Amino acid sequence: MEQKKLPNSTLILIFGILSIPFFCCYGFISIILGIVAIILASKASKIYAENPDMYSGYQNVKVGKILAIIGVVLGILFIAFMAWMVSYFGMEALQDEDLMREKMQELLGE
């Protein structure tokens, strides 16, 4: 029997890969791409589990899902870091370079 390519296996891999570098865009793009990749990977895994001999490309699904999880975690960490920065330094300090320098010197004890 001829094996068919697993649906969305390449898309899952691409979304998983893209979710990692896009965590720098305030984390939201990374989280969105990662969650979409995880959902698609779950559906593809169910299809593959029903008839594994019929489909190929399951390795792309597994790798894409792992990369998507990493991207989601990085996005959440980045959002948490930005929330900490805003709560600790304040929005004014983040927008004013001199005020930020003063706050950093206070933090370092200089």
Phi and psi restraints in degrees (range 20) as a CNS / XPLOR table:
assign (resid 1 and name C) (resid 2 and name N)
       (resid 2 and name CA) (resid 2 and name C) 1.0 -79.3 20.0 2
assign (resid 2 and name N) (resid 2 and name CA)
       (resid 2 and name C) (resid 3 and name N) 1.0 133.5 20.0 2
assign (resid 2 and name C) (resid 3 and name N)
       (resid 3 and name CA) (resid 3 and name C) 1.0 -84.5 20.0 2
assign (resid 3 and name N) (resid 3 and name CA)
       (resid 3 and name C) (resid 4 and name N) 1.0 136.7 20.0 2
assign (resid 3 and name C) (resid 4 and name N)
       (resid 4 and name CA) (resid 4 and name C) 1.0 -97.2 20.0 2
assign (resid 4 and name N) (resid 4 and name CA)
       (resid 4 and name C) (resid 5 and name N) 1.0 153.8 20.0 2
assign (resid 4 and name C) (resid 5 and name N)
       (resid 5 and name CA) (resid 5 and name C) 1.0 -73.9 20.0 2
assign (resid 5 and name N) (resid 5 and name CA)
       (resid 5 and name C) (resid 6 and name N) 1.0 136.8 20.0 2
assign (resid 5 and name C) (resid 6 and name N)
       (resid 6 and name CA) (resid 6 and name C) 1.0 -62.6 20.0 2
assign (resid 6 and name N) (resid 6 and name CA)
       (resid 6 and name C) (resid 7 and name N) 1.0 132.6 20.0 2
assign (resid 6 and name C) (resid 7 and name N)
       (resid 7 and name CA) (resid 7 and name C) 1.0 -59.7 20.0 2
assign (resid 7 and name N) (resid 7 and name CA)
       (resid 7 and name C) (resid 8 and name N) 1.0 134.3 20.0 2
assign (resid 7 and name C) (resid 8 and name N)
       (resid 8 and name CA) (resid 8 and name C) 1.0 65.5 20.0 2
assign (resid 8 and name N) (resid 8 and name CA)
       (resid 8 and name C) (resid 9 and name N) 1.0 15.4 20.0 2
assign (resid 8 and name C) (resid 9 and name N)
       (resid 9 and name CA) (resid 9 and name C) 1.0 -64.9 20.0 2
assign (resid 9 and name N) (resid 9 and name CA)
       (resid 9 and name C) (resid 10 and name N) 1.0 -40.1 20.0 2
assign (resid 9 and name C) (resid 10 and name N)
       (resid 10 and name CA) (resid 10 and name C) 1.0 -70.6 20.0 2
assign (resid 10 and name N) (resid 10 and name CA)
       (resid 10 and name C) (resid 11 and name N) 1.0 -39.2 20.0 2
assign (resid 10 and name C) (resid 11 and name N)
       (resid 11 and name CA) (resid 11 and name C) 1.0 -63.8 20.0 2
assign (resid 11 and name N) (resid 11 and name CA)
       (resid 11 and name C) (resid 12 and name N) 1.0 -39.6 20.0 2
assign (resid 11 and name C) (resid 12 and name N)
       (resid 12 and name CA) (resid 12 and name C) 1.0 -62.1 20.0 2
assign (resid 12 and name N) (resid 12 and name CA)
       (resid 12 and name C) (resid 13 and name N) 1.0 -44.0 20.0 2
assign (resid 12 and name C) (resid 13 and name N)
       (resid 13 and name CA) (resid 13 and name C) 1.0 -63.5 20.0 2
assign (resid 13 and name N) (resid 13 and name CA)
       (resid 13 and name C) (resid 14 and name N) 1.0 -43.5 20.0 2
assign (resid 13 and name C) (resid 14 and name N)
       (resid 14 and name CA) (resid 14 and name C) 1.0 -64.1 20.0 2
assign (resid 14 and name N) (resid 14 and name CA)
       (resid 14 and name C) (resid 15 and name N) 1.0 -46.2 20.0 2
assign (resid 14 and name C) (resid 15 and name N)
       (resid 15 and name CA) (resid 15 and name C) 1.0 -63.0 20.0 2
assign (resid 15 and name N) (resid 15 and name CA)
       (resid 15 and name C) (resid 16 and name N) 1.0 -39.3 20.0 2
assign (resid 15 and name C) (resid 16 and name N)
       (resid 16 and name CA) (resid 16 and name C) 1.0 -63.5 20.0 2
assign (resid 16 and name N) (resid 16 and name CA)
       (resid 16 and name C) (resid 17 and name N) 1.0 -42.2 20.0 2
assign (resid 16 and name C) (resid 17 and name N)
       (resid 17 and name CA) (resid 17 and name C) 1.0 -65.7 20.0 2
assign (resid 17 and name N) (resid 17 and name CA)
       (resid 17 and name C) (resid 18 and name N) 1.0 -45.4 20.0 2
assign (resid 17 and name C) (resid 18 and name N)
       (resid 18 and name CA) (resid 18 and name C) 1.0 -69.5 20.0 2
assign (resid 18 and name N) (resid 18 and name CA)
       (resid 18 and name C) (resid 19 and name N) 1.0 -24.0 20.0 2
assign (resid 18 and name C) (resid 19 and name N)
       (resid 19 and name CA) (resid 19 and name C) 1.0 -67.8 20.0 2
assign (resid 19 and name N) (resid 19 and name CA)
       (resid 19 and name C) (resid 20 and name N) 1.0 -23.6 20.0 2
assign (resid 19 and name C) (resid 20 and name N)
       (resid 20 and name CA) (resid 20 and name C) 1.0 -75.3 20.0 2
assign (resid 20 and name N) (resid 20 and name CA)
       (resid 20 and name C) (resid 21 and name N) 1.0 -54.3 20.0 2
assign (resid 20 and name C) (resid 21 and name N)
       (resid 21 and name CA) (resid 21 and name C) 1.0 -72.4 20.0 2
assign (resid 21 and name N) (resid 21 and name CA)
       (resid 21 and name C) (resid 22 and name N) 1.0 -21.4 20.0 2
assign (resid 21 and name C) (resid 22 and name N)
       (resid 22 and name CA) (resid 22 and name C) 1.0 -82.6 20.0 2
assign (resid 22 and name N) (resid 22 and name CA)
       (resid 22 and name C) (resid 23 and name N) 1.0 5.6 20.0 2
assign (resid 22 and name C) (resid 23 and name N)
       (resid 23 and name CA) (resid 23 and name C) 1.0 -67.8 20.0 2
assign (resid 23 and name N) (resid 23 and name CA)
       (resid 23 and name C) (resid 24 and name N) 1.0 -18.7 20.0 2
assign (resid 23 and name C) (resid 24 and name N)
       (resid 24 and name CA) (resid 24 and name C) 1.0 -70.7 20.0 2
assign (resid 24 and name N) (resid 24 and name CA)
       (resid 24 and name C) (resid 25 and name N) 1.0 -17.0 20.0 2
assign (resid 24 and name C) (resid 25 and name N)
       (resid 25 and name CA) (resid 25 and name C) 1.0 -85.8 20.0 2
assign (resid 25 and name N) (resid 25 and name CA)
       (resid 25 and name C) (resid 26 and name N) 1.0 58.8 20.0 2
assign (resid 25 and name C) (resid 26 and name N)
       (resid 26 and name CA) (resid 26 and name C) 1.0 60.4 20.0 2
assign (resid 26 and name N) (resid 26 and name CA)
       (resid 26 and name C) (resid 27 and name N) 1.0 13.4 20.0 2
assign (resid 26 and name C) (resid 27 and name N)
       (resid 27 and name CA) (resid 27 and name C) 1.0 81.9 20.0 2
assign (resid 27 and name N) (resid 27 and name CA)
       (resid 27 and name C) (resid 28 and name N) 1.0 -19.0 20.0 2
assign (resid 27 and name C) (resid 28 and name N)
       (resid 28 and name CA) (resid 28 and name C) 1.0 -71.0 20.0 2
assign (resid 28 and name N) (resid 28 and name CA)
       (resid 28 and name C) (resid 29 and name N) 1.0 -42.3 20.0 2
assign (resid 28 and name C) (resid 29 and name N)
       (resid 29 and name CA) (resid 29 and name C) 1.0 -64.4 20.0 2
assign (resid 29 and name N) (resid 29 and name CA)
       (resid 29 and name C) (resid 30 and name N) 1.0 -39.6 20.0 2
assign (resid 29 and name C) (resid 30 and name N)
       (resid 30 and name CA) (resid 30 and name C) 1.0 -62.5 20.0 2
assign (resid 30 and name N) (resid 30 and name CA)
       (resid 30 and name C) (resid 31 and name N) 1.0 -43.2 20.0 2
assign (resid 30 and name C) (resid 31 and name N)
       (resid 31 and name CA) (resid 31 and name C) 1.0 -66.1 20.0 2
assign (resid 31 and name N) (resid 31 and name CA)
       (resid 31 and name C) (resid 32 and name N) 1.0 -43.2 20.0 2
assign (resid 31 and name C) (resid 32 and name N)
       (resid 32 and name CA) (resid 32 and name C) 1.0 -62.8 20.0 2
assign (resid 32 and name N) (resid 32 and name CA)
       (resid 32 and name C) (resid 33 and name N) 1.0 -50.0 20.0 2
assign (resid 32 and name C) (resid 33 and name N)
       (resid 33 and name CA) (resid 33 and name C) 1.0 -62.1 20.0 2
assign (resid 33 and name N) (resid 33 and name CA)
       (resid 33 and name C) (resid 34 and name N) 1.0 -41.0 20.0 2
assign (resid 33 and name C) (resid 34 and name N)
       (resid 34 and name CA) (resid 34 and name C) 1.0 -65.3 20.0 2
assign (resid 34 and name N) (resid 34 and name CA)
       (resid 34 and name C) (resid 35 and name N) 1.0 -43.2 20.0 2
assign (resid 34 and name C) (resid 35 and name N)
       (resid 35 and name CA) (resid 35 and name C) 1.0 -66.5 20.0 2
assign (resid 35 and name N) (resid 35 and name CA)
       (resid 35 and name C) (resid 36 and name N) 1.0 -41.0 20.0 2
assign (resid 35 and name C) (resid 36 and name N)
       (resid 36 and name CA) (resid 36 and name C) 1.0 -61.6 20.0 2
assign (resid 36 and name N) (resid 36 and name CA)
       (resid 36 and name C) (resid 37 and name N) 1.0 -43.2 20.0 2
assign (resid 36 and name C) (resid 37 and name N)
       (resid 37 and name CA) (resid 37 and name C) 1.0 -64.4 20.0 2
assign (resid 37 and name N) (resid 37 and name CA)
       (resid 37 and name C) (resid 38 and name N) 1.0 -38.6 20.0 2
assign (resid 37 and name C) (resid 38 and name N)
       (resid 38 and name CA) (resid 38 and name C) 1.0 -66.8 20.0 2
assign (resid 38 and name N) (resid 38 and name CA)
       (resid 38 and name C) (resid 39 and name N) 1.0 -42.0 20.0 2
assign (resid 38 and name C) (resid 39 and name N)
       (resid 39 and name CA) (resid 39 and name C) 1.0 -64.1 20.0 2
assign (resid 39 and name N) (resid 39 and name CA)
       (resid 39 and name C) (resid 40 and name N) 1.0 -46.0 20.0 2
assign (resid 39 and name C) (resid 40 and name N)
       (resid 40 and name CA) (resid 40 and name C) 1.0 -63.5 20.0 2
assign (resid 40 and name N) (resid 40 and name CA)
       (resid 40 and name C) (resid 41 and name N) 1.0 -37.2 20.0 2
assign (resid 40 and name C) (resid 41 and name N)
       (resid 41 and name CA) (resid 41 and name C) 1.0 -66.5 20.0 2
assign (resid 41 and name N) (resid 41 and name CA)
       (resid 41 and name C) (resid 42 and name N) 1.0 -36.9 20.0 2
assign (resid 41 and name C) (resid 42 and name N)
       (resid 42 and name CA) (resid 42 and name C) 1.0 -64.1 20.0 2
assign (resid 42 and name N) (resid 42 and name CA)
       (resid 42 and name C) (resid 43 and name N) 1.0 -43.0 20.0 2
assign (resid 42 and name C) (resid 43 and name N)
       (resid 43 and name CA) (resid 43 and name C) 1.0 -64.6 20.0 2
assign (resid 43 and name N) (resid 43 and name CA)
       (resid 43 and name C) (resid 44 and name N) 1.0 -42.9 20.0 2
assign (resid 43 and name C) (resid 44 and name N)
       (resid 44 and name CA) (resid 44 and name C) 1.0 -66.1 20.0 2
assign (resid 44 and name N) (resid 44 and name CA)
       (resid 44 and name C) (resid 45 and name N) 1.0 -35.4 20.0 2
assign (resid 44 and name C) (resid 45 and name N)
       (resid 45 and name CA) (resid 45 and name C) 1.0 -65.6 20.0 2
assign (resid 45 and name N) (resid 45 and name CA)
       (resid 45 and name C) (resid 46 and name N) 1.0 -38.8 20.0 2
assign (resid 45 and name C) (resid 46 and name N)
       (resid 46 and name CA) (resid 46 and name C) 1.0 -64.8 20.0 2
assign (resid 46 and name N) (resid 46 and name CA)
       (resid 46 and name C) (resid 47 and name N) 1.0 -42.0 20.0 2
assign (resid 46 and name C) (resid 47 and name N)
       (resid 47 and name CA) (resid 47 and name C) 1.0 -63.1 20.0 2
assign (resid 47 and name N) (resid 47 and name CA)
       (resid 47 and name C) (resid 48 and name N) 1.0 -42.9 20.0 2
assign (resid 47 and name C) (resid 48 and name N)
       (resid 48 and name CA) (resid 48 and name C) 1.0 -67.1 20.0 2
assign (resid 48 and name N) (resid 48 and name CA)
       (resid 48 and name C) (resid 49 and name N) 1.0 -37.7 20.0 2
assign (resid 48 and name C) (resid 49 and name N)
       (resid 49 and name CA) (resid 49 and name C) 1.0 -66.2 20.0 2
assign (resid 49 and name N) (resid 49 and name CA)
       (resid 49 and name C) (resid 50 and name N) 1.0 -29.5 20.0 2
assign (resid 49 and name C) (resid 50 and name N)
       (resid 50 and name CA) (resid 50 and name C) 1.0 -67.3 20.0 2
assign (resid 50 and name N) (resid 50 and name CA)
       (resid 50 and name C) (resid 51 and name N) 1.0 -38.9 20.0 2
assign (resid 50 and name C) (resid 51 and name N)
       (resid 51 and name CA) (resid 51 and name C) 1.0 -151.3 20.0 2
assign (resid 51 and name N) (resid 51 and name CA)
       (resid 51 and name C) (resid 52 and name N) 1.0 81.5 20.0 2
assign (resid 51 and name C) (resid 52 and name N)
       (resid 52 and name CA) (resid 52 and name C) 1.0 -67.2 20.0 2
assign (resid 52 and name N) (resid 52 and name CA)
       (resid 52 and name C) (resid 53 and name N) 1.0 -24.8 20.0 2
assign (resid 52 and name C) (resid 53 and name N)
       (resid 53 and name CA) (resid 53 and name C) 1.0 -74.9 20.0 2
assign (resid 53 and name N) (resid 53 and name CA)
       (resid 53 and name C) (resid 54 and name N) 1.0 -17.8 20.0 2
assign (resid 53 and name C) (resid 54 and name N)
       (resid 54 and name CA) (resid 54 and name C) 1.0 -86.1 20.0 2
assign (resid 54 and name N) (resid 54 and name CA)
       (resid 54 and name C) (resid 55 and name N) 1.0 -20.3 20.0 2
assign (resid 54 and name C) (resid 55 and name N)
       (resid 55 and name CA) (resid 55 and name C) 1.0 -120.9 20.0 2
assign (resid 55 and name N) (resid 55 and name CA)
       (resid 55 and name C) (resid 56 and name N) 1.0 150.5 20.0 2
assign (resid 55 and name C) (resid 56 and name N)
       (resid 56 and name CA) (resid 56 and name C) 1.0 -122.8 20.0 2
assign (resid 56 and name N) (resid 56 and name CA)
       (resid 56 and name C) (resid 57 and name N) 1.0 166.4 20.0 2
assign (resid 56 and name C) (resid 57 and name N)
       (resid 57 and name CA) (resid 57 and name C) 1.0 93.1 20.0 2
assign (resid 57 and name N) (resid 57 and name CA)
       (resid 57 and name C) (resid 58 and name N) 1.0 15.6 20.0 2
assign (resid 57 and name C) (resid 58 and name N)
       (resid 58 and name CA) (resid 58 and name C) 1.0 -69.8 20.0 2
assign (resid 58 and name N) (resid 58 and name CA)
       (resid 58 and name C) (resid 59 and name N) 1.0 -26.1 20.0 2
assign (resid 58 and name C) (resid 59 and name N)
       (resid 59 and name CA) (resid 59 and name C) 1.0 -62.2 20.0 2
assign (resid 59 and name N) (resid 59 and name CA)
       (resid 59 and name C) (resid 60 and name N) 1.0 -39.1 20.0 2
assign (resid 59 and name C) (resid 60 and name N)
       (resid 60 and name CA) (resid 60 and name C) 1.0 -61.4 20.0 2
assign (resid 60 and name N) (resid 60 and name CA)
       (resid 60 and name C) (resid 61 and name N) 1.0 -38.5 20.0 2
assign (resid 60 and name C) (resid 61 and name N)
       (resid 61 and name CA) (resid 61 and name C) 1.0 -65.3 20.0 2
assign (resid 61 and name N) (resid 61 and name CA)
       (resid 61 and name C) (resid 62 and name N) 1.0 -45.2 20.0 2
assign (resid 61 and name C) (resid 62 and name N)
       (resid 62 and name CA) (resid 62 and name C) 1.0 -64.5 20.0 2
assign (resid 62 and name N) (resid 62 and name CA)
       (resid 62 and name C) (resid 63 and name N) 1.0 -46.1 20.0 2
assign (resid 62 and name C) (resid 63 and name N)
       (resid 63 and name CA) (resid 63 and name C) 1.0 -66.1 20.0 2
assign (resid 63 and name N) (resid 63 and name CA)
       (resid 63 and name C) (resid 64 and name N) 1.0 -42.8 20.0 2
assign (resid 63 and name C) (resid 64 and name N)
       (resid 64 and name CA) (resid 64 and name C) 1.0 -61.1 20.0 2
assign (resid 64 and name N) (resid 64 and name CA)
       (resid 64 and name C) (resid 65 and name N) 1.0 -38.8 20.0 2
assign (resid 64 and name C) (resid 65 and name N)
       (resid 65 and name CA) (resid 65 and name C) 1.0 -67.0 20.0 2
assign (resid 65 and name N) (resid 65 and name CA)
       (resid 65 and name C) (resid 66 and name N) 1.0 -41.8 20.0 2
assign (resid 65 and name C) (resid 66 and name N)
       (resid 66 and name CA) (resid 66 and name C) 1.0 -63.7 20.0 2
assign (resid 66 and name N) (resid 66 and name CA)
       (resid 66 and name C) (resid 67 and name N) 1.0 -45.8 20.0 2
assign (resid 66 and name C) (resid 67 and name N)
       (resid 67 and name CA) (resid 67 and name C) 1.0 -63.9 20.0 2
assign (resid 67 and name N) (resid 67 and name CA)
       (resid 67 and name C) (resid 68 and name N) 1.0 -35.5 20.0 2
assign (resid 67 and name C) (resid 68 and name N)
       (resid 68 and name CA) (resid 68 and name C) 1.0 -66.3 20.0 2
assign (resid 68 and name N) (resid 68 and name CA)
       (resid 68 and name C) (resid 69 and name N) 1.0 -40.3 20.0 2
assign (resid 68 and name C) (resid 69 and name N)
       (resid 69 and name CA) (resid 69 and name C) 1.0 -62.7 20.0 2
assign (resid 69 and name N) (resid 69 and name CA)
       (resid 69 and name C) (resid 70 and name N) 1.0 -42.9 20.0 2
assign (resid 69 and name C) (resid 70 and name N)
       (resid 70 and name CA) (resid 70 and name C) 1.0 -61.8 20.0 2
assign (resid 70 and name N) (resid 70 and name CA)
       (resid 70 and name C) (resid 71 and name N) 1.0 -43.5 20.0 2
assign (resid 70 and name C) (resid 71 and name N)
       (resid 71 and name CA) (resid 71 and name C) 1.0 -62.7 20.0 2
assign (resid 71 and name N) (resid 71 and name CA)
       (resid 71 and name C) (resid 72 and name N) 1.0 -40.6 20.0 2
assign (resid 71 and name C) (resid 72 and name N)
       (resid 72 and name CA) (resid 72 and name C) 1.0 -65.1 20.0 2
assign (resid 72 and name N) (resid 72 and name CA)
       (resid 72 and name C) (resid 73 and name N) 1.0 -43.4 20.0 2
assign (resid 72 and name C) (resid 73 and name N)
       (resid 73 and name CA) (resid 73 and name C) 1.0 -63.1 20.0 2
assign (resid 73 and name N) (resid 73 and name CA)
       (resid 73 and name C) (resid 74 and name N) 1.0 -43.9 20.0 2
assign (resid 73 and name C) (resid 74 and name N)
       (resid 74 and name CA) (resid 74 and name C) 1.0 -62.1 20.0 2
assign (resid 74 and name N) (resid 74 and name CA)
       (resid 74 and name C) (resid 75 and name N) 1.0 -40.6 20.0 2
assign (resid 74 and name C) (resid 75 and name N)
       (resid 75 and name CA) (resid 75 and name C) 1.0 -63.1 20.0 2
assign (resid 75 and name N) (resid 75 and name CA)
       (resid 75 and name C) (resid 76 and name N) 1.0 -43.1 20.0 2
assign (resid 75 and name C) (resid 76 and name N)
       (resid 76 and name CA) (resid 76 and name C) 1.0 -65.8 20.0 2
assign (resid 76 and name N) (resid 76 and name CA)
       (resid 76 and name C) (resid 77 and name N) 1.0 -41.8 20.0 2
assign (resid 76 and name C) (resid 77 and name N)
       (resid 77 and name CA) (resid 77 and name C) 1.0 -63.3 20.0 2
assign (resid 77 and name N) (resid 77 and name CA)
       (resid 77 and name C) (resid 78 and name N) 1.0 -39.1 20.0 2
assign (resid 77 and name C) (resid 78 and name N)
       (resid 78 and name CA) (resid 78 and name C) 1.0 -66.4 20.0 2
assign (resid 78 and name N) (resid 78 and name CA)
       (resid 78 and name C) (resid 79 and name N) 1.0 -41.9 20.0 2
assign (resid 78 and name C) (resid 79 and name N)
       (resid 79 and name CA) (resid 79 and name C) 1.0 -64.1 20.0 2
assign (resid 79 and name N) (resid 79 and name CA)
       (resid 79 and name C) (resid 80 and name N) 1.0 -41.2 20.0 2
assign (resid 79 and name C) (resid 80 and name N)
       (resid 80 and name CA) (resid 80 and name C) 1.0 -63.9 20.0 2
assign (resid 80 and name N) (resid 80 and name CA)
       (resid 80 and name C) (resid 81 and name N) 1.0 -40.2 20.0 2
assign (resid 80 and name C) (resid 81 and name N)
       (resid 81 and name CA) (resid 81 and name C) 1.0 -64.4 20.0 2
assign (resid 81 and name N) (resid 81 and name CA)
       (resid 81 and name C) (resid 82 and name N) 1.0 -43.5 20.0 2
assign (resid 81 and name C) (resid 82 and name N)
       (resid 82 and name CA) (resid 82 and name C) 1.0 -65.3 20.0 2
assign (resid 82 and name N) (resid 82 and name CA)
       (resid 82 and name C) (resid 83 and name N) 1.0 -38.5 20.0 2
assign (resid 82 and name C) (resid 83 and name N)
       (resid 83 and name CA) (resid 83 and name C) 1.0 -64.0 20.0 2
assign (resid 83 and name N) (resid 83 and name CA)
       (resid 83 and name C) (resid 84 and name N) 1.0 -40.0 20.0 2
assign (resid 83 and name C) (resid 84 and name N)
       (resid 84 and name CA) (resid 84 and name C) 1.0 -64.1 20.0 2
assign (resid 84 and name N) (resid 84 and name CA)
       (resid 84 and name C) (resid 85 and name N) 1.0 -43.9 20.0 2
assign (resid 84 and name C) (resid 85 and name N)
       (resid 85 and name CA) (resid 85 and name C) 1.0 -59.3 20.0 2
assign (resid 85 and name N) (resid 85 and name CA)
       (resid 85 and name C) (resid 86 and name N) 1.0 -45.4 20.0 2
assign (resid 85 and name C) (resid 86 and name N)
       (resid 86 and name CA) (resid 86 and name C) 1.0 -66.7 20.0 2
assign (resid 86 and name N) (resid 86 and name CA)
       (resid 86 and name C) (resid 87 and name N) 1.0 -41.3 20.0 2
assign (resid 86 and name C) (resid 87 and name N)
       (resid 87 and name CA) (resid 87 and name C) 1.0 -71.7 20.0 2
assign (resid 87 and name N) (resid 87 and name CA)
       (resid 87 and name C) (resid 88 and name N) 1.0 -33.7 20.0 2
assign (resid 87 and name C) (resid 88 and name N)
       (resid 88 and name CA) (resid 88 and name C) 1.0 -82.0 20.0 2
assign (resid 88 and name N) (resid 88 and name CA)
       (resid 88 and name C) (resid 89 and name N) 1.0 -49.1 20.0 2
assign (resid 88 and name C) (resid 89 and name N)
       (resid 89 and name CA) (resid 89 and name C) 1.0 -93.0 20.0 2
assign (resid 89 and name N) (resid 89 and name CA)
       (resid 89 and name C) (resid 90 and name N) 1.0 -27.2 20.0 2
assign (resid 89 and name C) (resid 90 and name N)
       (resid 90 and name CA) (resid 90 and name C) 1.0 89.8 20.0 2
assign (resid 90 and name N) (resid 90 and name CA)
       (resid 90 and name C) (resid 91 and name N) 1.0 155.5 20.0 2
assign (resid 90 and name C) (resid 91 and name N)
       (resid 91 and name CA) (resid 91 and name C) 1.0 -68.2 20.0 2
assign (resid 91 and name N) (resid 91 and name CA)
       (resid 91 and name C) (resid 92 and name N) 1.0 -32.7 20.0 2
assign (resid 91 and name C) (resid 92 and name N)
       (resid 92 and name CA) (resid 92 and name C) 1.0 -64.1 20.0 2
assign (resid 92 and name N) (resid 92 and name CA)
       (resid 92 and name C) (resid 93 and name N) 1.0 -41.2 20.0 2
assign (resid 92 and name C) (resid 93 and name N)
       (resid 93 and name CA) (resid 93 and name C) 1.0 -67.5 20.0 2
assign (resid 93 and name N) (resid 93 and name CA)
       (resid 93 and name C) (resid 94 and name N) 1.0 -33.8 20.0 2
assign (resid 93 and name C) (resid 94 and name N)
       (resid 94 and name CA) (resid 94 and name C) 1.0 -70.5 20.0 2
assign (resid 94 and name N) (resid 94 and name CA)
       (resid 94 and name C) (resid 95 and name N) 1.0 -23.5 20.0 2
assign (resid 94 and name C) (resid 95 and name N)
       (resid 95 and name CA) (resid 95 and name C) 1.0 -95.3 20.0 2
assign (resid 95 and name N) (resid 95 and name CA)
       (resid 95 and name C) (resid 96 and name N) 1.0 -18.2 20.0 2
assign (resid 95 and name C) (resid 96 and name N)
       (resid 96 and name CA) (resid 96 and name C) 1.0 -114.2 20.0 2
assign (resid 96 and name N) (resid 96 and name CA)
       (resid 96 and name C) (resid 97 and name N) 1.0 118.9 20.0 2
assign (resid 96 and name C) (resid 97 and name N)
       (resid 97 and name CA) (resid 97 and name C) 1.0 -65.3 20.0 2
assign (resid 97 and name N) (resid 97 and name CA)
       (resid 97 and name C) (resid 98 and name N) 1.0 -42.1 20.0 2
assign (resid 97 and name C) (resid 98 and name N)
       (resid 98 and name CA) (resid 98 and name C) 1.0 -66.2 20.0 2
assign (resid 98 and name N) (resid 98 and name CA)
       (resid 98 and name C) (resid 99 and name N) 1.0 -43.5 20.0 2
assign (resid 98 and name C) (resid 99 and name N)
       (resid 99 and name CA) (resid 99 and name C) 1.0 -64.3 20.0 2
assign (resid 99 and name N) (resid 99 and name CA)
       (resid 99 and name C) (resid 100 and name N) 1.0 -37.1 20.0 2
assign (resid 99 and name C) (resid 100 and name N)
       (resid 100 and name CA) (resid 100 and name C) 1.0 -65.9 20.0 2
assign (resid 100 and name N) (resid 100 and name CA)
       (resid 100 and name C) (resid 101 and name N) 1.0 -39.6 20.0 2
assign (resid 100 and name C) (resid 101 and name N)
       (resid 101 and name CA) (resid 101 and name C) 1.0 -62.2 20.0 2
assign (resid 101 and name N) (resid 101 and name CA)
       (resid 101 and name C) (resid 102 and name N) 1.0 -42.1 20.0 2
assign (resid 101 and name C) (resid 102 and name N)
       (resid 102 and name CA) (resid 102 and name C) 1.0 -62.9 20.0 2
assign (resid 102 and name N) (resid 102 and name CA)
       (resid 102 and name C) (resid 103 and name N) 1.0 -44.4 20.0 2
assign (resid 102 and name C) (resid 103 and name N)
       (resid 103 and name CA) (resid 103 and name C) 1.0 -63.2 20.0 2
assign (resid 103 and name N) (resid 103 and name CA)
       (resid 103 and name C) (resid 104 and name N) 1.0 -39.3 20.0 2
assign (resid 103 and name C) (resid 104 and name N)
       (resid 104 and name CA) (resid 104 and name C) 1.0 -67.0 20.0 2
assign (resid 104 and name N) (resid 104 and name CA)
       (resid 104 and name C) (resid 105 and name N) 1.0 -38.8 20.0 2
assign (resid 104 and name C) (resid 105 and name N)
       (resid 105 and name CA) (resid 105 and name C) 1.0 -65.4 20.0 2
assign (resid 105 and name N) (resid 105 and name CA)
       (resid 105 and name C) (resid 106 and name N) 1.0 -37.9 20.0 2
assign (resid 105 and name C) (resid 106 and name N)
       (resid 106 and name CA) (resid 106 and name C) 1.0 -63.7 20.0 2
assign (resid 106 and name N) (resid 106 and name CA)
       (resid 106 and name C) (resid 107 and name N) 1.0 -40.2 20.0 2
assign (resid 106 and name C) (resid 107 and name N)
       (resid 107 and name CA) (resid 107 and name C) 1.0 -65.7 20.0 2
assign (resid 107 and name N) (resid 107 and name CA)
       (resid 107 and name C) (resid 108 and name N) 1.0 -38.9 20.0 2
assign (resid 107 and name C) (resid 108 and name N)
       (resid 108 and name CA) (resid 108 and name C) 1.0 -83.9 20.0 2
assign (resid 108 and name N) (resid 108 and name CA)
       (resid 108 and name C) (resid 109 and name N) 1.0 -9.8 20.0 2
assign (resid 108 and name C) (resid 109 and name N)
       (resid 109 and name CA) (resid 109 and name C) 1.0 79.7 20.0 2
assign (resid 109 and name N) (resid 109 and name CA)
       (resid 109 and name C) (resid 110 and name N) 1.0 26.9 20.0 2
